[in-house]
Amino acid sequence: MRLRKLEIALQRLAGFSSPRAELEQYQTPASLAARLLFDAYMKGDIEGKSVCDLGSGTGLLAIGATLLGAKIVTGVEIDQKAVAVANKNATLLNVDINFIVADVNDTTLKERLGTFDTVIMNPPFGAQNAHADRPFIDLALQIGKVTYGIFNVGSRQFIETYILGRANISQVIGGKLPIKRTFAFHTKDVQEIEVEILRLIQTKNAIQAAHKKS
């Protein structure tokens, strides 16, 4: 599947029915999702791989990974209503995905999920709750060999320090995240935020430590 065809397919999917500000529930634009996924696909991190979408929302990234030939895809989302939309979206595009309702802060989640070849995610930027992205990063590095995440521009230096000894940033791709007026505190019809797609690769030391614990 080509990039443009993937983007068109993702544009058909429904967004959040009742978005929650505290969870920073903004629909990932199809163009940005397709760009992340297609880059991962071209690097061999999607087709035939096991993939986990953390904070899967309405299923955009998870569904896109399946369309690109992922072997197994699991979506993790705390909001039951969002999972209901994600299941409808998966049915619309005739793909099979295991969406589960769970909190990334749940200490038992790592064992329940197991390990994956690739983790994909668009975590909260922490605009409503400071450091809200950290549990996503932590879990991603525990369960995935490679992680693709969307982060606010300016976060790279912090993330490099935060993941030191656990993973390395191997690639940075710039992008834009247009946020439509959704909540009462929004003052513009559309606010465009500069973002970066980061590719994180587990270090050998982190992989060896994980094997010793298992």
N, CA, C and O of each residue as an XYZ file, in Angstrom:
856
protein
N       0.842     -1.195      0.000
C       0.000      0.000      0.000
C       0.880      1.249      0.000
O       1.819      1.357      0.789
N       0.572      2.178     -0.881
C       1.347      3.402     -0.959
C       0.914      4.400      0.106
O      -0.164      4.285      0.689
N       1.785      5.390      0.349
C       1.537      6.381      1.389
C       0.207      7.100      1.198
O      -0.575      7.213      2.142
N      -0.053      7.581      0.000
C      -1.282      8.335     -0.250
C      -2.521      7.471     -0.062
O      -3.528      7.931      0.476
N      -2.449      6.222     -0.502
C      -3.578      5.310     -0.341
C      -3.845      5.044      1.140
O      -5.000      4.956      1.558
N      -2.785      4.917      1.930
C      -2.931      4.714      3.372
C      -3.592      5.934      4.012
O      -4.497      5.794      4.833
N      -3.144      7.112      3.639
C      -3.714      8.340      4.193
C      -5.202      8.451      3.869
O      -5.998      8.821      4.732
N      -5.578      8.135      2.641
C      -6.989      8.196      2.239
C      -7.824      7.216      3.056
O      -8.936      7.539      3.473
N      -7.288      6.026      3.282
C      -8.009      5.023      4.080
C      -8.217      5.518      5.513
O      -9.301      5.356      6.074
N      -7.194      6.112      6.100
C      -7.277      6.585      7.477
C      -8.218      7.783      7.619
O      -8.785      8.010      8.687
N      -8.379      8.537      6.549
C      -9.287      9.688      6.576
C     -10.750      9.266      6.738
O     -11.595     10.082      7.108
N     -11.043      8.022      6.466
C     -12.419      7.520      6.575
C     -12.827      7.233      8.019
O     -14.013      7.071      8.308
N     -11.863      7.172      8.914
C     -12.131      6.731     10.274
C     -12.747      7.818     11.138
O     -12.420      8.997     11.002
N     -13.641      7.408     12.025
C     -14.317      8.334     12.932
C     -13.385      8.760     14.058
O     -12.489      8.015     14.456
N     -13.609      9.975     14.568
C     -12.818     10.489     15.677
C     -13.497     10.251     17.007
O     -14.436      9.460     17.099
N     -13.024     10.938     18.047
C     -13.578     10.779     19.385
C     -15.020     11.287     19.439
O     -15.319     12.385     18.970
N     -15.907     10.475     20.018
C     -17.298     10.883     20.161
C     -17.478     11.855     21.316
O     -18.302     12.767     21.246
N     -16.699     11.655     22.389
C     -16.769     12.518     23.574
C     -15.347     12.764     24.075
O     -14.940     12.179     25.079
N     -14.583     13.624     23.389
C     -13.183     13.825     23.764
C     -13.031     14.373     25.181
O     -13.826     15.198     25.629
N     -11.998     13.900     25.879
C     -11.752     14.292     27.270
C     -10.472     15.115     27.349
O      -9.403     14.671     26.930
N     -10.603     16.327     27.898
C      -9.474     17.243     27.962
C      -8.337     16.694     28.805
O      -7.170     16.850     28.447
N      -8.667     16.043     29.941
C      -7.625     15.563     30.840
C      -6.775     14.459     30.212
O      -5.656     14.198     30.653
N      -7.321     13.810     29.172
C      -6.573     12.778     28.461
C      -5.937     13.314     27.176
O      -5.291     12.578     26.430
N      -6.137     14.609     26.939
C      -5.630     15.252     25.720
C      -6.042     14.464     24.468
O      -5.211     14.105     23.633
N      -7.321     14.215     24.372
C      -7.835     13.406     23.264
C      -8.082     14.261     22.021
O      -9.161     14.820     21.825
N      -7.053     14.338     21.201
C      -7.127     15.004     19.914
C      -6.864     13.955     18.837
O      -5.934     13.157     18.953
N      -7.678     13.961     17.805
C      -7.510     12.977     16.752
C      -6.201     13.206     15.998
O      -5.935     14.315     15.533
N      -5.398     12.172     15.878
C      -4.182     12.267     15.085
C      -4.555     12.449     13.621
O      -5.303     11.631     13.086
N      -4.062     13.493     12.949
C      -4.397     13.688     11.538
C      -3.957     12.485     10.702
O      -2.903     11.899     10.947
N      -4.765     12.132      9.726
C      -4.446     10.979      8.876
C      -3.093     11.150      8.201
O      -2.355     10.179      8.037
N      -2.761     12.381      7.805
C      -1.493     12.621      7.112
C      -0.302     12.351      8.019
O       0.694     11.777      7.580
N      -0.397     12.764      9.287
C       0.696     12.556     10.239
C       0.812     11.083     10.616
O       1.914     10.540     10.702
N      -0.337     10.440     10.839
C      -0.342      9.013     11.170
C       0.248      8.198     10.027
O       1.057      7.296     10.248
N      -0.161      8.521      8.806
C       0.331      7.793      7.636
C       1.837      7.976      7.469
O       2.551      7.047      7.091
N       2.300      9.175      7.754
C       3.739      9.436      7.621
C       4.541      8.602      8.619
O       5.555      8.007      8.256
N       4.094      8.556      9.864
C       4.770      7.744     10.877
C       4.777      6.277     10.468
O       5.815      5.615     10.483
N       3.609      5.789     10.106
C       3.460      4.375      9.790
C       4.235      3.971      8.544
O       4.863      2.913      8.517
N       4.195      4.801      7.524
C       4.866      4.440      6.277
C       6.376      4.458      6.456
O       7.087      3.645      5.865
N       6.867      5.389      7.278
C       8.301      5.409      7.545
C       8.711      4.141      8.298
O       9.736      3.531      7.995
N       7.892      3.753      9.288
C       8.163      2.518     10.027
C       8.111      1.308      9.098
O       8.918      0.385      9.209
N       7.155      1.334      8.188
C       7.007      0.251      7.207
C       8.245      0.142      6.319
O       8.747     -0.957      6.082
N       8.735      1.279      5.829
C       9.896      1.284      4.946
C      11.162      0.819      5.673
O      12.099      0.335      5.038
N      11.191      0.962      6.991
C      12.351      0.508      7.763
C      12.201     -0.949      8.214
O      13.059     -1.470      8.926
N      11.120     -1.600      7.803
C      10.927     -3.005      8.139
C      10.372     -3.241      9.517
O      10.492     -4.341     10.056
N       9.749     -2.198     10.114
C       9.259     -2.316     11.485
C       7.752     -2.579     11.587
O       7.208     -2.594     12.691
N       7.072     -2.785     10.461
C       5.623     -3.008     10.476
C       5.221     -4.337      9.839
O       4.619     -5.184     10.498
N       5.542     -4.515      8.595
C       5.083     -5.710      7.858
C       5.616     -6.991      8.499
O       6.822     -7.158      8.682
N       4.686     -7.892      8.836
C       5.055     -9.162      9.438
C       5.473     -9.074     10.888
O       5.938    -10.065     11.453
N       5.321     -7.911     11.510
C       5.770     -7.688     12.877
C       4.599     -7.660     13.866
O       3.447     -7.459     13.481
N       4.920     -7.865     15.138
C       3.937     -7.665     16.201
C       4.037     -6.206     16.641
O       5.125     -5.698     16.914
N       2.892     -5.549     16.702
C       2.858     -4.101     16.933
C       1.889     -3.776     18.059
O       0.801     -4.346     18.138
N       2.293     -2.853     18.930
C       1.416     -2.377     19.996
C       1.241     -0.868     19.875
O       2.221     -0.132     19.766
N      -0.004     -0.410     19.894
C      -0.332      1.019     19.858
C      -0.729      1.432     21.269
O      -1.795      1.051     21.752
N       0.129      2.213     21.935
C      -0.156      2.670     23.299
C      -0.948      3.975     23.256
O      -0.566      4.926     22.575
N      -2.058      4.001     23.995
C      -2.941      5.151     23.926
C      -3.604      5.194     22.564
O      -3.590      6.219     21.883
N      -4.186      4.067     22.175
C      -4.644      3.864     20.793
C      -5.844      4.706     20.390
O      -6.149      4.801     19.201
N      -6.535      5.321     21.350
C      -7.641      6.208     21.003
C      -8.675      5.546     20.122
O      -9.207      4.491     20.465
N      -8.964      6.162     18.983
C      -9.963      5.620     18.063
C      -9.358      4.657     17.042
O     -10.021      4.271     16.079
N      -8.101      4.272     17.253
C      -7.520      3.180     16.474
C      -6.771      3.546     15.219
O      -6.407      2.660     14.445
N      -6.528      4.827     14.989
C      -5.928      5.266     13.728
C      -4.590      4.581     13.441
O      -4.413      3.982     12.381
N      -3.650      4.671     14.386
C      -2.330      4.084     14.163
C      -2.386      2.563     14.109
O      -1.728      1.945     13.273
N      -3.162      1.964     14.989
C      -3.273      0.499     15.020
C      -3.844     -0.029     13.712
O      -3.343     -1.004     13.151
N      -4.894      0.622     13.236
C      -5.527      0.197     11.983
C      -4.576      0.388     10.810
O      -4.487     -0.469      9.930
N      -3.868      1.507     10.799
C      -2.903      1.746      9.726
C      -1.805      0.702      9.699
O      -1.380      0.273      8.627
N      -1.342      0.290     10.875
C      -0.302     -0.744     10.944
C      -0.807     -2.062     10.365
O      -0.073     -2.775      9.681
N      -2.058     -2.373     10.646
C      -2.652     -3.602     10.109
C      -2.769     -3.538      8.596
O      -2.502     -4.522      7.905
N      -3.166     -2.389      8.083
C      -3.284     -2.213      6.630
C      -1.931     -2.369      5.940
O      -1.864     -2.750      4.771
N      -0.852     -2.073      6.670
C       0.490     -2.194      6.100
C       1.105     -3.568      6.334
O       2.290     -3.774      6.070
N       0.306     -4.505      6.827
C       0.759     -5.889      6.892
C       1.325     -6.360      8.210
O       2.006     -7.384      8.254
N       1.058     -5.631      9.300
C       1.520     -6.116     10.609
C       0.889     -7.470     10.912
O      -0.270     -7.712     10.577
N       1.653     -8.342     11.541
C       1.174     -9.699     11.813
C       0.136     -9.706     12.932
O      -0.926    -10.315     12.798
N       0.444     -9.035     14.022
C      -0.444     -8.934     15.179
C      -0.423     -7.490     15.657
O       0.647     -6.897     15.786
N      -1.594     -6.920     15.921
C      -1.669     -5.549     16.423
C      -2.559     -5.508     17.666
O      -3.684     -6.009     17.661
N      -2.031     -4.903     18.723
C      -2.776     -4.712     19.965
C      -2.854     -3.217     20.265
O      -1.850     -2.508     20.202
N      -4.057     -2.747     20.591
C      -4.235     -1.364     20.978
C      -4.547     -1.269     22.460
O      -5.352     -2.042     22.979
N      -3.911     -0.323     23.146
C      -4.133     -0.129     24.576
C      -4.693      1.267     24.793
O      -4.070      2.258     24.412
N      -5.874      1.346     25.408
C      -6.548      2.639     25.586
C      -7.338      2.632     26.887
O      -8.027      1.660     27.195
N      -7.238      3.720     27.653
C      -7.901      3.799     28.948
C      -9.395      4.117     28.832
O     -10.172      3.788     29.728
N      -9.794      4.758     27.726
C     -11.166      5.242     27.567
C     -12.040      4.217     26.831
O     -11.826      3.940     25.651
N     -13.011      3.668     27.534
C     -13.895      2.659     26.959
C     -14.647      3.186     25.733
O     -14.839      2.455     24.761
N     -15.075      4.454     25.776
C     -15.814      5.029     24.640
C     -14.927      5.111     23.402
O     -15.383      4.860     22.286
N     -13.679      5.459     23.602
C     -12.754      5.521     22.469
C     -12.523      4.138     21.878
O     -12.435      3.985     20.660
N     -12.426      3.133     22.740
C     -12.242      1.757     22.268
C     -13.450      1.302     21.446
O     -13.298      0.589     20.454
N     -14.643      1.716     21.861
C     -15.851      1.363     21.100
C     -15.783      1.951     19.691
O     -16.151      1.289     18.720
N     -15.310      3.200     19.581
C     -15.145      3.827     18.266
C     -14.065      3.104     17.466
O     -14.221      2.879     16.265
N     -12.973      2.741     18.133
C     -11.871      2.038     17.465
C     -12.336      0.708     16.879
O     -11.952      0.345     15.767
N     -13.152     -0.007     17.619
C     -13.666     -1.290     17.112
C     -14.558     -1.085     15.894
O     -14.524     -1.878     14.953
N     -15.352     -0.025     15.914
C     -16.194      0.288     14.747
C     -15.327      0.664     13.550
O     -15.615      0.268     12.421
N     -14.270      1.425     13.798
C     -13.361      1.809     12.717
C     -12.665      0.586     12.127
O     -12.492      0.488     10.912
N     -12.268     -0.341     12.989
C     -11.621     -1.564     12.510
C     -12.576     -2.381     11.643
O     -12.179     -2.946     10.624
N     -13.827     -2.434     12.059
C     -14.844     -3.145     11.273
C     -15.045     -2.471      9.929
O     -15.205     -3.143      8.910
N     -15.037     -1.136      9.923
C     -15.225     -0.383      8.681
C     -14.184     -0.743      7.635
O     -14.500     -0.874      6.453
N     -12.938     -0.904      8.075
C     -11.858     -1.216      7.138
C     -11.509     -2.698      7.127
O     -10.514     -3.107      6.528
N     -12.344     -3.505      7.800
C     -12.222     -4.961      7.753
C     -10.851     -5.447      8.204
O     -10.204     -6.245      7.526
N     -10.417     -4.947      9.370
C      -9.145     -5.402      9.934
C      -9.383     -5.971     11.327
O     -10.352     -5.613     11.999
N      -8.493     -6.856     11.752
C      -8.629     -7.546     13.031
C      -7.582     -7.021     14.008
O      -6.383     -7.232     13.820
N      -8.042     -6.339     15.049
C      -7.138     -5.761     16.044
C      -7.681     -6.061     17.433
O      -8.892     -6.020     17.653
N      -6.793     -6.361     18.362
C      -7.187     -6.597     19.744
C      -7.055     -5.297     20.532
O      -5.957     -4.943     20.961
N      -8.152     -4.592     20.725
C      -8.151     -3.376     21.540
C      -8.499     -3.744     22.974
O      -9.497     -4.422     23.219
N      -7.684     -3.301     23.916
C      -7.966     -3.582     25.321
C      -8.072     -2.270     26.097
O      -7.376     -1.300     25.799
N      -8.943     -2.259     27.084
C      -9.108     -1.098     27.954
C      -8.148     -1.253     29.126
O      -8.297     -2.164     29.941
N      -7.171     -0.371     29.209
C      -6.166     -0.464     30.271
C      -5.462      0.870     30.434
O      -5.436      1.694     29.519
N      -4.890      1.069     31.622
C      -4.156      2.280     31.953
C      -2.660      1.989     31.866
O      -2.193      1.010     32.448
N      -1.902      2.819     31.153
C      -0.470      2.569     31.012
C       0.252      2.645     32.354
O       1.381      2.171     32.480
N      -0.395      3.240     33.359
C       0.194      3.317     34.695
C       0.003      2.029     35.504
O       0.565      1.890     36.590
N      -0.778      1.102     34.985
C      -1.027     -0.172     35.662
C       0.257     -0.998     35.675
O       0.773     -1.366     34.620
N       0.764     -1.286     36.859
C       2.033     -1.998     36.978
C       1.971     -3.442     36.484
O       3.009     -4.066     36.261
N       0.770     -3.969     36.313
C       0.638     -5.353     35.827
C       0.542     -5.419     34.305
O       0.565     -6.503     33.723
N       0.434     -4.254     33.663
C       0.169     -4.231     32.223
C       1.320     -4.811     31.410
O       1.090     -5.498     30.415
N       2.544     -4.542     31.821
C       3.695     -5.048     31.077
C       3.638     -6.561     30.936
O       3.860     -7.093     29.848
N       3.345     -7.253     32.021
C       3.287     -8.720     31.986
C       2.104     -9.199     31.168
O       2.190    -10.222     30.488
N       1.003     -8.471     31.229
C      -0.195     -8.858     30.469
C       0.018     -8.701     28.969
O      -0.502     -9.487     28.176
N       0.774     -7.696     28.586
C       0.986     -7.429     27.166
C       2.058     -8.318     26.556
O       1.919     -8.779     25.423
N       3.125     -8.558     27.305
C       4.250     -9.293     26.731
C       5.143     -8.344     25.957
O       5.212     -7.158     26.279
N       5.827     -8.849     24.940
C       6.745     -8.023     24.159
C       6.305     -7.921     22.700
O       5.577     -8.771     22.188
N       6.764     -6.868     22.057
C       6.405     -6.598     20.660
C       7.648     -6.186     19.883
O       8.636     -5.714     20.447
N       7.565     -6.379     18.583
C       8.654     -5.898     17.728
C       8.665     -4.373     17.700
O       9.724     -3.747     17.743
N       7.468     -3.784     17.627
C       7.357     -2.338     17.424
C       6.234     -1.755     18.267
O       5.156     -2.340     18.376
N       6.495     -0.601     18.861
C       5.463      0.163     19.557
C       5.234      1.458     18.790
O       6.193      2.109     18.376
N       3.981      1.837     18.599
C       3.632      3.098     17.960
C       2.741      3.873     18.923
O       1.932      3.272     19.630
N       2.876      5.193     18.961
C       2.063      5.938     19.922
C       2.064      7.434     19.628
O       3.016      7.982     19.073
N       0.974      8.067     20.016
C       0.858      9.522     20.035
C       0.442      9.887     21.461
O      -0.732     10.151     21.718
N       1.399      9.902     22.380
C       1.063     10.102     23.797
C       0.665     11.541     24.085
O       0.946     12.428     23.278
N       0.017     11.792     25.221
C      -0.293     13.173     25.610
C       0.994     13.968     25.770
O       2.015     13.426     26.192
N       0.943     15.261     25.431
C       2.135     16.094     25.518
C       2.370     16.627     26.929
O       3.426     17.193     27.213
N       1.389     16.449     27.812
C       1.529     16.951     29.171
C       0.998     18.356     29.358
O       1.330     19.022     30.338
N       0.170     18.814     28.418
C      -0.394     20.157     28.519
C      -1.376     20.270     29.674
O      -1.474     21.326     30.299
N      -2.111     19.191     29.970
C      -3.087     19.196     31.058
C      -2.514     18.600     32.334
O      -2.798     19.070     33.435
N      -1.703     17.559     32.174
C      -1.058     16.912     33.325
C       0.428     16.786     33.028
O       0.827     16.070     32.109
N       1.237     17.478     33.801
C       2.679     17.483     33.556
C       3.254     16.073     33.528
O       2.895     15.220     34.339
N       4.154     15.850     32.578
C       4.872     14.573     32.435
C       3.937     13.403     32.103
O       4.254     12.251     32.397
N       2.808     13.696     31.504
C       1.851     12.627     31.165
C       2.417     11.656     30.142
O       1.937     10.528     30.024
N       3.438     12.084     29.401
C       4.018     11.202     28.383
C       4.979     10.175     28.966
O       5.279      9.178     28.310
N       5.470     10.397     30.187
C       6.500      9.514     30.742
C       6.059      8.062     30.906
O       6.820      7.164     30.549
N       4.858      7.792     31.433
C       4.438      6.385     31.542
C       4.359      5.687     30.185
O       4.605      4.484     30.089
N       4.019      6.432     29.149
C       3.958      5.854     27.800
C       5.364      5.484     27.328
O       5.591      4.393     26.805
N       6.300      6.409     27.523
C       7.684      6.140     27.137
C       8.240      4.952     27.914
O       8.875      4.067     27.341
N       7.996      4.939     29.216
C       8.508      3.855     30.063
C       7.999      2.497     29.608
O       8.769      1.549     29.454
N       6.690      2.416     29.397
C       6.103      1.128     28.998
C       6.564      0.733     27.606
O       6.860     -0.436     27.357
N       6.626      1.691     26.703
C       7.062      1.394     25.334
C       8.455      0.780     25.321
O       8.708     -0.176     24.588
N       9.359      1.326     26.131
C      10.733      0.825     26.148
C      10.845     -0.528     26.842
O      11.818     -1.255     26.642
N       9.851     -0.862     27.655
C       9.839     -2.158     28.323
C       9.297     -3.269     27.432
O       9.710     -4.422     27.553
N       8.376     -2.926     26.542
C       7.721     -3.975     25.758
C       8.116     -3.998     24.289
O       7.836     -4.977     23.597
N       8.761     -2.940     23.793
C       9.055     -2.869     22.364
C      10.526     -2.701     22.042
O      11.235     -1.958     22.720
N      10.986     -3.387     21.011
C      12.369     -3.231     20.565
C      12.568     -1.877     19.896
O      13.605     -1.232     20.056
N      11.554     -1.460     19.143
C      11.595     -0.178     18.440
C      10.309      0.575     18.755
O       9.232     -0.019     18.788
N      10.418      1.872     18.986
C       9.243      2.695     19.281
C       9.203      3.905     18.357
O      10.214      4.574     18.141
N       8.023      4.173     17.818
C       7.779      5.397     17.058
C       6.768      6.225     17.838
O       5.661      5.757     18.107
N       7.136      7.452     18.204
C       6.227      8.295     18.966
C       6.167      9.706     18.431
O       7.138     10.208     17.864
N       5.021     10.346     18.613
C       4.836     11.738     18.213
C       4.976     12.607     19.459
O       4.276     12.406     20.451
N       5.887     13.573     19.395
C       6.157     14.426     20.546
C       6.189     15.893     20.134
O       6.450     16.227     18.979
N       5.920     16.748     21.095
C       5.980     18.184     20.866
C       7.404     18.596     20.499
O       8.369     18.095     21.077
N       7.532     19.513     19.531
C       8.858     20.021     19.196
C       9.486     20.648     20.442
O       8.822     21.371     21.184
N      10.747     20.369     20.659
C      11.424     20.869     21.852
C      11.569     19.808     22.921
O      12.247     20.023     23.927
N      10.929     18.648     22.709
C      10.977     17.572     23.703
C      12.190     16.668     23.533
O      12.512     15.878     24.421
N      12.857     16.785     22.400
C      13.904     15.811     22.068
C      15.014     15.750     23.118
O      15.438     14.664     23.514
N      15.486     16.922     23.571
C      16.587     16.927     24.532
C      16.187     16.241     25.838
O      16.953     15.466     26.409
N      14.962     16.544     26.301
C      14.480     15.894     27.513
C      14.396     14.380     27.315
O      14.837     13.613     28.171
N      13.831     13.954     26.186
C      13.645     12.525     25.941
C      14.991     11.813     25.847
O      15.144     10.703     26.356
N      15.966     12.445     25.198
C      17.306     11.841     25.120
C      17.870     11.580     26.512
O      18.462     10.531     26.766
N      17.680     12.537     27.404
C      18.152     12.374     28.777
C      17.326     11.337     29.527
O      17.864     10.525     30.280
N      16.014     11.373     29.314
C      15.104     10.488     30.041
C      15.315      9.015     29.685
O      15.164      8.143     30.541
N      15.661      8.738     28.431
C      15.804      7.347     27.997
C      17.255      6.871     28.027
O      17.557      5.763     27.584
N      18.150      7.705     28.548
C      19.571      7.373     28.564
C      19.813      6.014     29.224
O      19.352      5.756     30.336
N      20.539      5.160     28.521
C      20.827      3.826     29.030
C      19.757      2.801     28.695
O      19.970      1.600     28.859
N      18.619      3.266     28.230
C      17.514      2.363     27.881
C      17.272      2.308     26.375
O      16.926      1.263     25.825
N      17.456      3.440     25.729
C      17.190      3.506     24.288
C      17.927      4.701     23.695
O      18.389      5.589     24.412
N      18.024      4.701     22.370
C      18.624      5.810     21.642
C      17.646      6.330     20.599
O      16.844      5.568     20.059
N      17.711      7.612     20.321
C      16.907      8.195     19.235
C      17.671      7.990     17.938
O      18.780      8.501     17.778
N      17.082      7.244     17.012
C      17.779      6.937     15.766
C      17.297      7.789     14.597
O      17.949      7.847     13.555
N      16.145      8.456     14.774
C      15.627      9.271     13.673
C      14.637     10.298     14.205
O      13.907     10.044     15.163
N      14.629     11.467     13.561
C      13.687     12.532     13.898
C      13.049     13.033     12.607
O      13.745     13.396     11.660
N      11.720     13.050     12.581
C      10.988     13.553     11.419
C      10.052     14.664     11.879
O       9.254     14.463     12.794
N      10.141     15.819     11.259
C       9.285     16.936     11.625
C       7.892     16.797     11.046
O       7.700     16.149     10.017
N       6.927     17.402     11.703
C       5.550     17.361     11.223
C       4.708     18.420     11.913
O       5.204     19.183     12.742
N       3.432     18.457     11.563
C       2.512     19.422     12.157
C       1.243     18.715     12.614
O       0.733     17.815     11.947
N       0.747     19.149     13.773
C      -0.470     18.580     14.346
C      -1.516     19.687     14.492
O      -1.482     20.444     15.462
N      -2.453     19.787     13.528
C      -3.505     20.798     13.651
C      -4.560     20.355     14.662
O      -5.130     19.271     14.534
N      -4.815     21.183     15.654
C      -5.814     20.876     16.679
C      -7.017     21.793     16.486
O      -6.904     23.013     16.602
N      -8.156     21.199     16.193
C      -9.377     21.975     16.007
C      -9.944     22.399     17.361
O      -9.675     21.768     18.383
N     -10.730     23.473     17.355
C     -11.367     23.928     18.590
C     -12.243     22.794     19.132
O     -13.228     22.403     18.506
N     -11.870     22.279     20.296
C     -12.536     21.117     20.868
C     -13.070     21.385     22.272
O     -14.158     20.933     22.630
N     -12.296     22.121     23.056
C     -12.652     22.362     24.444
C     -12.840     23.856     24.706
O     -12.436     24.689     23.894
N     -13.444     24.186     25.827
C     -13.799     25.570     26.146
C     -12.577     26.477     26.229
O     -12.676     27.667     25.932
N     -11.428     25.937     26.628
C     -10.241     26.771     26.788
C      -9.538     27.069     25.466
O      -8.589     27.853     25.444
N      -9.980     26.460     24.364
C      -9.390     26.752     23.061
C      -9.854     28.115     22.561
O     -11.044     28.426     22.616
N      -8.925     28.922     22.078
C      -9.253     30.275     21.618
C      -9.224     30.419     20.100
O      -9.645     31.447     19.569
N      -8.733     29.402     19.396
C      -8.651     29.450     17.938
C      -9.432     28.286     17.334
O      -9.567     27.225     17.943
N      -9.941     28.506     16.130
C     -10.646     27.423     15.442
C      -9.710     26.260     15.151
O     -10.087     25.095     15.281
N      -8.485     26.591     14.754
C      -7.454     25.571     14.520
C      -6.118     26.112     15.013
O      -5.715     27.218     14.652
N      -5.447     25.340     15.826
C      -4.104     25.701     16.270
C      -3.132     24.641     15.789
O      -3.291     23.458     16.091
N      -2.136     25.064     15.046
C      -1.177     24.119     14.465
C       0.051     24.016     15.369
O       0.708     25.016     15.659
N       0.344     22.812     15.802
C       1.465     22.561     16.701
C       2.572     21.829     15.945
O       2.321     20.847     15.247
N       3.793     22.323     16.097
C       4.950     21.655     15.512
C       5.276     20.411     16.341
O       5.383     20.478     17.565
N       5.430     19.288     15.663
C       5.734     18.037     16.356
C       6.915     17.334     15.700
O       7.362     17.707     14.615
N       7.406     16.310     16.386
C       8.467     15.478     15.846
C       8.116     14.005     16.053
O       7.650     13.608     17.121
N       8.343     13.219     15.031
C       8.209     11.774     15.143
C       9.594     11.229     15.483
O      10.535     11.370     14.702
N       9.707     10.607     16.654
C      10.989     10.062     17.091
C      10.978      8.541     16.986
O      10.003      7.885     17.352
N      12.066      8.000     16.486
C      12.258      6.555     16.445
C      13.244      6.181     17.541
O      14.402      6.598     17.509
N      12.789      5.401     18.502
C      13.605      5.005     19.643
C      13.958      3.528     19.529
O      13.090      2.690     19.282
N      15.216      3.221     19.708
C      15.664      1.833     19.628
C      16.219      1.408     20.983
O      17.106      2.065     21.529
N      15.697      0.311     21.523
C      16.194     -0.232     22.791
C      17.684     -0.507     22.692
O      18.163     -1.020     21.680
N      18.417     -0.165     23.745
C      19.845     -0.481     23.773
C      20.033     -1.956     24.120
O      19.145     -2.582     24.697
N      21.178     -2.499     23.769
C      21.462     -3.901     24.052
C      21.429     -4.172     25.551
O      20.966     -5.228     25.984
N      21.917     -3.223     26.343
C      21.919     -3.403     27.797
C      20.500     -3.531     28.337
O      20.238     -4.345     29.222
N      19.576     -2.717     27.796
C      18.197     -2.757     28.250
C      17.539     -4.085     27.871
O      16.776     -4.653     28.652
N      17.837     -4.569     26.677
C      17.281     -5.843     26.221
C      17.792     -6.989     27.092
O      17.027     -7.872     27.480
N      19.102     -6.969     27.398
C      19.686     -8.024     28.235
C      19.105     -8.001     29.640
O      18.857     -9.049     30.235
N      18.886     -6.786     30.175
C      18.317     -6.664     31.521
C      16.896     -7.206     31.555
O      16.495     -7.842     32.529
N      16.127     -6.953     30.482
C      14.757     -7.435     30.399
C      14.724     -8.964     30.363
O      13.866     -9.588     30.986
N      15.670     -9.562     29.625
C      15.731    -11.011     29.530
C      16.072    -11.645     30.890
O      15.554    -12.707     31.236
N      16.936    -10.988     31.641
C      17.328    -11.520     32.948
C      16.160    -11.522     33.929
O      16.034    -12.417     34.765
N      15.302    -10.495     33.810
C      14.146    -10.384     34.722
C      13.060    -11.382     34.363
O      12.295    -11.800     35.231
N      12.981    -11.774     33.078
C      11.891    -12.659     32.622
C      12.208    -14.123     32.935
O      11.409    -15.007     32.625
